[in-house]
């Protein structure tokens, strides 16, 4: 139980849209989502892609930094939209 209280907070930031069409779920650049408390507001396709990254980071693993963004990022799988999300890890004490 104590371990769960100390696991890091994960915030997802929408930092870019590369597709030619707007997000079908209504997300816009600048949107932020607390993965634990606001995951239900996140597009299900983006949440599905975020899940393995979040779990790896939450339990002490590492994911490679993007060579283009020099930070931890992933994108949604919708080719018309291509939302790019940055992953922020906030360590709790």
Secondary structure, 3 states (H helix, E strand, C coil): CHHHHHCCEEEEEEEEECCCCCCCCCCCCCCEEECCCCHHHCCHHHHHHHHHHHHHHHCCCCCCCCCCCCCCEEECCCCCCCEEEEEEEECCC
